[in-house]
Amino acid sequence: MDARKHLIIIKGKDQTDSVASFQFHDGKCEVVYTSAPNKTYSFQSSNVEILPLKKKIDPAQVIVTANGQTISEIDELLDFGGYYRIIRNGKKDLSFRRGEVQFQQNCLTDGKNQEAFQYFKETAAAISLEVEGINILSMQYDKIKQVSEDTVLASYLAPQKEAKAPRMPEAVIYPFGLNQSQKLAVERALSSKISIIQGPPGTGKTQTILNIIANVVRSGKTVAVVSNNNSATHNVAEKLEKKNADFLTAFLGSLANKQKFLENQTGAYPNMSDWEMPTEERQQLDQETTALSQELNEMLNAKNRIAEIEQEFLQLNPEQHYFEEYYATYSDAPTESLDKLSTQKILALWMEFEQHAEHESRLGLLQKLSIMFRFNRSALKLFLRSPELVIPYLQSQFYSVKRRELEDEKAGTEPQAGTLRFRCQNGRAHTEVPTAVPSGAGNTVSLAEWQTAL
């Protein structure tokens, strides 16, 4: 049977290559196999399907993934309706059910994308560094024949096309600790195709990379950690070794590194029998992790806000001190109460009074009513006083109300961060979060970026 024109499916399996001939009669299908040409096998007709070719698909136009594995070097791609048959030169033909195959558009079929890709290839060949006489980047470009529209490279080739961002896992773990900026960096890295994380030495970039690795591996994917120097990748590998996870890593790069890696393989791995857990238990753990992560985020936000309030106090204190010394010289200051107005209201009143004083106009009835409703009756009385007395008074009221607002906000925020207990370690601010750290993360979360005033 010509497998390019028909498929014969017997009991749900493609047996086209094994069948020499077949014949239907009386509700049966008589099949002769090439391996036993003198013997006939009888099947119920309902167990045998003969599928004609529906159409041919140009393999250069698409990227084919079957059961999660990408298939390359395809010569012919045949669509038989319920099945696809993949023909590769010099290799065994493959057949898959329709539901087992996914297609992605090859963006290199677009002329402009191909031109941009060719430019990248030529640039790599001209300027990329060589290692042991091999231009690795140029070699990798030469291997690329197809580029999925879902890849980062496709976004560079066609920047005008909206890129689909990856979906962040519902439960994100931080087994290597975190602070708020590191937590945000991990979340953005997991939900973005490209993420740039930068900071001076000692701010936790390696720690962030390790948390990203943990979440990617946990989702069943692999990670490549690359650097322009060996020390950076060695640092990551050493941190994983301390967590007894070095057996998951392969230190590659140069040929010498690969040989050393293979030579050091002992075949001894830790007992992972207790790593598996029932689906329901894992789902419950994911839900708890997500809830704890949200709770931790709220506490970190609260602590950060308290630090910001302390900084505002540091600015407010000297300003208010020197102003009050100056304002104490005023003998005929207004006494109208503006305690119930917020700082935003006082600033608005201040601006409106300055505009009124600049134009030297009298207030109309509608203006008076507007001021009374938007501020209060005491505010209206200020418009009868001179600007030289009212403006310093409004500034004094602003400082007093601002201090009260910050004190009230701090008092209301502190309970939200009440479970965070600060301690000093090596001269740096740390915190213990005994109830908010996912399993395996320990109980210390670095908070070096927070103000020492906390």
C-alpha positions as CSV (number, residue, x, y, z in Angstrom):
1,M,0.0,0.0,0.0
2,D,1.3,3.5,-0.9
3,A,1.5,5.3,2.5
4,R,1.5,8.6,0.6
5,K,-2.0,8.0,-0.7
6,H,-3.8,6.0,2.0
7,L,-3.4,4.9,5.7
8,I,-4.7,1.7,7.1
9,I,-5.6,1.9,10.8
10,I,-6.2,-1.4,12.5
11,K,-7.6,-1.3,16.0
12,G,-6.4,2.4,16.4
13,K,-2.9,1.8,15.2
14,D,-1.3,2.8,11.9
15,Q,-0.2,-0.5,10.2
16,T,0.2,0.8,6.7
17,D,3.8,-0.2,6.4
18,S,3.1,-3.7,7.6
19,V,0.1,-4.5,5.3
20,A,0.7,-6.2,2.0
21,S,-3.0,-6.3,1.0
22,F,-6.5,-6.2,2.4
23,Q,-10.1,-7.0,1.4
24,F,-13.5,-6.2,2.9
25,H,-16.4,-8.7,2.6
26,D,-19.3,-9.9,4.8
27,G,-18.5,-7.4,7.6
28,K,-14.9,-8.6,7.8
29,C,-11.6,-7.3,6.6
30,E,-9.1,-9.9,5.4
31,V,-5.5,-8.6,5.9
32,V,-2.2,-10.0,4.6
33,Y,0.9,-8.7,6.3
34,T,4.3,-8.4,4.5
35,S,5.9,-10.4,7.3
36,A,3.6,-13.4,6.6
37,P,2.5,-13.3,3.0
38,N,0.9,-16.8,3.1
39,K,-1.4,-16.1,6.0
40,T,-4.6,-14.1,6.2
41,Y,-5.8,-12.3,9.3
42,S,-9.5,-11.4,9.8
43,F,-10.7,-8.3,11.6
44,Q,-14.1,-6.8,12.2
45,S,-14.7,-4.1,9.6
46,S,-15.4,-1.7,12.4
47,N,-11.8,-2.2,13.6
48,V,-10.3,-1.2,10.3
49,E,-10.1,2.3,8.8
50,I,-8.8,3.2,5.3
51,L,-8.0,6.9,5.3
52,P,-7.4,8.7,2.0
53,L,-4.9,11.6,1.7
54,K,-6.7,14.9,2.4
55,K,-3.9,17.3,1.6
56,K,-0.2,17.9,1.7
57,I,1.2,20.6,4.1
58,D,4.4,22.4,3.2
59,P,6.8,21.5,6.0
60,A,8.8,24.7,5.4
61,Q,5.8,26.8,6.4
62,V,5.2,25.2,9.9
63,I,7.0,23.9,12.9
64,V,5.7,20.5,13.9
65,T,5.4,19.4,17.5
66,A,4.1,15.9,18.3
67,N,3.5,14.8,21.9
68,G,5.5,17.8,23.1
69,Q,8.6,17.0,20.9
70,T,9.6,19.1,18.0
71,I,10.2,17.1,14.8
72,S,12.8,18.5,12.3
73,E,14.1,17.6,8.9
74,I,10.7,16.8,7.5
75,D,10.5,16.1,3.8
76,E,6.7,15.5,3.5
77,L,3.8,16.3,5.8
78,L,0.6,14.4,4.9
79,D,-2.8,15.1,6.3
80,F,-5.1,12.1,6.4
81,G,-7.9,13.7,8.4
82,G,-7.7,11.9,11.7
83,Y,-3.9,11.2,11.4
84,Y,-0.8,13.0,10.2
85,R,2.1,11.1,8.5
86,I,5.6,12.6,8.6
87,I,8.1,11.4,6.1
88,R,11.8,12.1,6.6
89,N,14.6,11.1,4.2
90,G,16.6,8.1,5.6
91,K,14.4,7.8,8.7
92,K,11.4,5.8,9.6
93,D,8.0,7.4,8.8
94,L,6.0,8.6,11.7
95,S,2.2,8.7,12.2
96,F,0.3,10.6,14.9
97,R,-3.3,11.1,15.8
98,R,-4.5,14.6,14.9
99,G,-4.8,15.6,18.6
100,E,-1.2,14.7,19.2
101,V,0.2,17.2,16.7
102,Q,0.5,20.9,17.0
103,F,1.6,23.4,14.3
104,Q,3.3,26.7,14.7
105,Q,3.9,29.2,12.0
106,N,7.5,29.5,10.8
107,C,8.2,33.2,10.8
108,L,11.1,32.8,8.4
109,T,8.6,32.2,5.6
110,D,8.1,36.0,5.6
111,G,10.5,37.8,3.3
112,K,11.3,40.7,5.7
113,N,11.8,38.4,8.6
114,Q,14.2,36.3,6.5
115,E,16.2,39.3,5.5
116,A,16.5,40.4,9.2
117,F,17.6,36.9,10.1
118,Q,20.1,36.8,7.3
119,Y,21.6,40.0,8.7
120,F,21.9,38.5,12.1
121,K,23.7,35.5,10.6
122,E,26.2,37.6,8.7
123,T,26.9,39.8,11.7
124,A,27.5,36.7,13.9
125,A,29.9,35.3,11.3
126,A,31.8,38.6,11.0
127,I,32.2,39.7,14.6
128,S,31.4,36.9,17.1
129,L,34.2,35.5,19.2
130,E,35.6,32.1,18.5
131,V,36.2,29.4,21.1
132,E,38.7,26.7,20.2
133,G,38.6,27.8,16.6
134,I,34.8,27.6,16.4
135,N,32.5,30.5,15.9
136,I,29.8,29.1,18.2
137,L,27.1,31.7,17.5
138,S,27.6,31.5,13.7
139,M,27.4,27.7,13.9
140,Q,24.1,27.9,15.9
141,Y,22.6,30.4,13.4
142,D,23.5,27.9,10.6
143,K,21.5,25.2,12.3
144,I,18.3,27.3,12.5
145,K,16.0,26.6,9.6
146,Q,12.7,27.5,11.3
147,V,11.7,30.1,14.0
148,S,8.5,29.7,15.9
149,E,6.4,32.9,16.2
150,D,6.3,32.2,19.9
151,T,10.0,32.6,20.4
152,V,12.0,35.7,21.5
153,L,13.9,35.6,18.2
154,A,10.6,36.0,16.3
155,S,9.9,39.2,18.4
156,Y,13.2,40.6,17.2
157,L,12.6,39.7,13.6
158,A,9.1,41.1,13.6
159,P,8.9,43.7,16.4
160,Q,5.7,45.2,15.1
161,K,3.9,41.9,15.9
162,E,2.5,41.7,19.4
163,A,4.3,39.0,21.4
164,K,2.3,36.6,23.6
165,A,3.7,36.7,27.1
166,P,4.1,33.5,29.0
167,R,1.7,32.8,31.8
168,M,3.2,33.0,35.3
169,P,2.6,29.9,37.5
170,E,-0.2,30.3,40.0
171,A,2.2,29.2,42.8
172,V,5.6,30.7,42.8
173,I,8.2,29.4,45.3
174,Y,11.3,31.2,46.7
175,P,13.5,28.4,48.2
176,F,16.6,30.7,48.1
177,G,15.0,33.6,50.0
178,L,13.8,37.0,48.7
179,N,13.2,40.6,49.4
180,Q,10.5,42.6,47.7
181,S,12.6,43.7,44.6
182,Q,13.8,40.1,44.1
183,K,10.3,38.8,44.4
184,L,9.1,41.3,41.8
185,A,12.0,40.4,39.5
186,V,11.2,36.6,39.7
187,E,7.5,37.2,39.0
188,R,8.3,39.5,36.0
189,A,10.9,37.0,34.6
190,L,8.3,34.2,34.8
191,S,5.7,36.3,33.0
192,S,7.9,37.9,30.3
193,K,9.8,36.6,27.3
194,I,12.8,38.8,28.1
195,S,13.6,40.2,31.5
196,I,16.7,42.3,32.4
197,I,17.7,42.3,36.1
198,Q,20.5,44.7,37.1
199,G,22.0,45.9,40.3
200,P,25.4,46.4,42.0
201,P,27.3,43.5,43.5
202,G,25.7,42.0,46.6
203,T,22.1,42.9,45.8
204,G,21.0,39.3,45.2
205,K,21.0,38.8,41.4
206,T,22.3,35.3,41.8
207,Q,19.7,34.6,44.5
208,T,17.1,35.8,42.0
209,I,18.4,33.6,39.2
210,L,18.3,30.6,41.6
211,N,14.6,31.3,42.4
212,I,13.8,31.6,38.7
213,I,15.6,28.2,38.1
214,A,13.6,26.6,40.9
215,N,10.3,27.6,39.4
216,V,11.2,26.7,35.9
217,V,12.4,23.2,36.9
218,R,9.3,22.8,39.1
219,S,7.2,23.3,36.0
220,G,8.9,20.5,34.2
221,K,11.1,22.7,31.9
222,T,14.9,23.0,31.5
223,V,17.1,26.1,32.0
224,A,20.3,27.2,30.4
225,V,22.5,29.5,32.5
226,V,25.1,31.3,30.4
227,S,27.6,34.0,31.1
228,N,30.7,35.5,29.5
229,N,32.8,34.2,32.4
230,N,33.0,30.9,34.2
231,S,32.9,32.4,37.7
232,A,29.2,33.5,37.4
233,T,28.0,30.1,36.3
234,H,30.2,28.4,38.9
235,N,28.5,30.6,41.5
236,V,25.1,29.4,40.5
237,A,26.2,25.8,40.4
238,E,27.8,26.1,43.9
239,K,24.6,27.5,45.4
240,L,22.6,24.6,43.9
241,E,25.2,22.2,45.4
242,K,24.5,23.6,48.8
243,K,20.9,22.7,48.4
244,N,21.8,19.2,47.3
245,A,20.4,19.9,43.8
246,D,23.7,19.8,41.9
247,F,22.8,16.4,40.4
248,L,20.3,18.4,38.3
249,T,23.0,20.5,36.7
250,A,25.5,19.9,33.9
251,F,28.4,22.4,33.7
252,L,29.0,22.7,29.9
253,G,30.5,25.3,27.7
254,S,34.0,24.3,26.5
255,L,34.9,20.7,25.4
256,A,37.0,20.4,28.6
257,N,34.0,21.2,30.7
258,K,31.9,18.6,28.9
259,Q,34.5,15.9,29.3
260,K,34.9,16.7,33.0
261,F,31.2,16.6,33.5
262,L,30.9,13.1,31.9
263,E,34.0,11.8,33.8
264,N,32.5,12.9,37.1
265,Q,29.2,11.1,36.6
266,T,29.0,8.3,39.3
267,G,25.4,7.3,38.6
268,A,24.6,7.9,42.3
269,Y,21.5,10.1,42.8
270,P,19.6,11.0,46.0
271,N,16.5,9.0,46.9
272,M,13.7,10.9,45.2
273,S,10.9,8.5,46.0
274,D,9.3,10.9,48.5
275,W,9.4,13.8,46.0
276,E,6.2,12.8,44.4
277,M,2.9,13.6,46.0
278,P,-0.8,12.9,45.1
279,T,-2.4,15.4,42.7
280,E,-4.9,16.7,45.3
281,E,-2.1,17.2,47.9
282,R,0.0,19.1,45.4
283,Q,-3.0,21.3,44.4
284,Q,-3.6,22.1,48.1
285,L,0.0,22.9,48.6
286,D,0.0,25.2,45.5
287,Q,-3.1,27.0,46.9
288,E,-1.4,27.5,50.3
289,T,1.8,28.7,48.7
290,T,-0.1,31.2,46.6
291,A,-2.0,32.5,49.6
292,L,1.2,32.8,51.7
293,S,3.0,34.5,48.8
294,Q,0.2,37.1,48.7
295,E,0.3,37.5,52.5
296,L,4.1,38.0,52.3
297,N,3.8,40.5,49.5
298,E,1.3,42.5,51.7
299,M,3.7,42.4,54.6
300,L,6.7,43.5,52.5
301,N,4.6,46.3,51.0
302,A,3.7,47.4,54.5
303,K,7.3,47.4,55.7
304,N,8.4,49.3,52.6
305,R,5.7,51.9,53.2
306,I,6.8,52.3,56.8
307,A,10.3,52.9,55.6
308,E,9.0,55.6,53.2
309,I,7.1,57.2,56.0
310,E,10.2,57.3,58.1
311,Q,12.0,59.0,55.2
312,E,9.2,61.6,54.9
313,F,9.6,62.3,58.6
314,L,13.3,62.9,58.1
315,Q,12.5,65.5,55.6
316,L,9.5,67.0,57.4
317,N,11.1,67.4,60.9
318,P,13.8,70.0,60.0
319,E,11.5,71.9,57.6
320,Q,8.7,72.1,60.3
321,H,11.2,73.0,63.1
322,Y,12.8,76.0,61.2
323,F,9.4,77.2,60.0
324,E,7.8,77.1,63.4
325,E,10.7,79.1,64.8
326,Y,10.0,81.7,62.1
327,Y,6.2,81.5,62.5
328,A,6.5,82.1,66.3
329,T,7.3,85.7,65.6
330,Y,3.9,86.3,64.2
331,S,1.6,88.1,66.8
332,D,-1.7,88.3,64.9
333,A,-1.8,84.9,63.3
334,P,-5.3,83.5,62.3
335,T,-6.8,81.0,64.8
336,E,-9.4,79.4,62.5
337,S,-9.4,75.6,62.8
338,L,-8.4,73.6,59.8
339,D,-7.8,70.3,61.7
340,K,-10.4,68.3,59.8
341,L,-9.0,69.2,56.4
342,S,-6.5,66.9,54.7
343,T,-3.1,68.1,53.4
344,Q,-4.5,67.9,49.9
345,K,-7.4,70.1,50.9
346,I,-5.1,72.6,52.6
347,L,-2.9,72.8,49.5
348,A,-6.0,73.3,47.3
349,L,-7.2,76.0,49.7
350,W,-3.7,77.6,49.7
351,M,-3.7,77.8,45.9
352,E,-7.2,79.2,45.7
353,F,-6.4,81.9,48.3
354,E,-3.2,82.9,46.4
355,Q,-5.3,83.3,43.2
356,H,-7.9,85.3,45.0
357,A,-5.2,87.6,46.6
358,E,-3.5,88.0,43.2
359,H,-6.7,89.3,41.6
360,E,-7.7,91.4,44.7
361,S,-11.4,90.6,44.0
362,R,-14.3,90.2,46.4
363,L,-15.9,86.8,46.7
364,G,-19.3,86.3,45.2
365,L,-22.1,84.4,46.8
366,L,-21.5,81.3,44.7
367,Q,-17.8,81.4,45.5
368,K,-18.5,81.6,49.2
369,L,-20.9,78.7,49.1
370,S,-18.3,76.7,47.1
371,I,-15.6,77.3,49.6
372,M,-17.8,76.4,52.5
373,F,-18.9,73.1,50.9
374,R,-15.4,72.1,49.7
375,F,-13.5,73.2,52.8
376,N,-15.4,74.5,55.9
377,R,-16.7,77.8,57.4
378,S,-13.3,78.6,59.0
379,A,-11.7,78.5,55.6
380,L,-14.1,81.1,54.3
381,K,-13.1,83.5,57.1
382,L,-9.5,83.4,55.9
383,F,-10.4,85.2,52.8
384,L,-11.1,88.3,55.0
385,R,-7.5,88.3,56.2
386,S,-4.3,89.6,54.6
387,P,-2.1,87.3,52.5
388,E,0.9,88.1,54.7
389,L,-0.9,86.4,57.6
390,V,-2.9,83.7,55.9
391,I,-0.2,82.0,53.7
392,P,2.2,81.4,56.6
393,Y,-0.8,80.1,58.6
394,L,-1.7,77.6,55.9
395,Q,1.9,76.4,55.7
396,S,1.9,75.9,59.5
397,Q,-1.4,74.0,59.3
398,F,0.0,71.9,56.4
399,Y,3.0,70.8,58.5
400,S,0.8,69.9,61.5
401,V,-1.8,67.9,59.5
402,K,0.9,66.2,57.4
403,R,2.6,65.0,60.6
404,R,-0.7,63.7,61.9
405,E,-1.5,61.9,58.6
406,L,1.9,60.2,58.6
407,E,1.6,59.1,62.2
408,D,-1.9,57.7,61.6
409,E,-0.8,55.9,58.4
410,K,2.2,54.4,60.2
411,A,0.1,53.3,63.1
412,G,-2.4,51.7,60.7
413,T,0.3,50.0,58.6
414,E,2.3,48.5,61.4
415,P,-0.2,45.8,62.3
416,Q,0.0,44.6,58.6
417,A,3.7,43.9,59.1
418,G,3.4,42.8,62.7
419,T,4.5,39.2,62.0
420,L,7.8,40.4,60.6
421,R,10.4,40.4,63.3
422,F,13.5,42.3,62.6
423,R,16.9,41.3,63.8
424,C,20.4,42.4,62.9
425,Q,22.8,40.0,61.1
426,N,26.3,41.0,60.0
427,G,25.3,44.7,60.2
428,R,22.5,44.3,57.7
429,A,18.7,44.5,58.2
430,H,17.1,41.1,58.0
431,T,13.7,39.7,59.0
432,E,12.2,36.4,60.0
433,V,8.9,35.4,58.5
434,P,8.1,32.1,60.2
435,T,4.6,31.8,58.7
436,A,5.1,33.2,55.2
437,V,8.0,31.4,53.6
438,P,7.2,28.5,51.3
439,S,8.5,25.1,52.2
440,G,12.3,24.7,51.8
441,A,13.0,28.4,51.9
442,G,14.2,28.6,55.5
443,N,13.0,31.3,57.7
444,T,15.2,34.3,56.8
445,V,14.3,36.8,54.1
446,S,16.9,39.3,53.2
447,L,15.8,42.9,53.5
448,A,19.1,44.7,52.8
449,E,17.4,47.3,50.7
450,W,15.2,48.6,53.5
451,Q,16.2,51.6,55.5
452,T,18.2,51.0,58.6
453,A,15.7,53.2,60.4
454,L,13.4,50.2,60.6
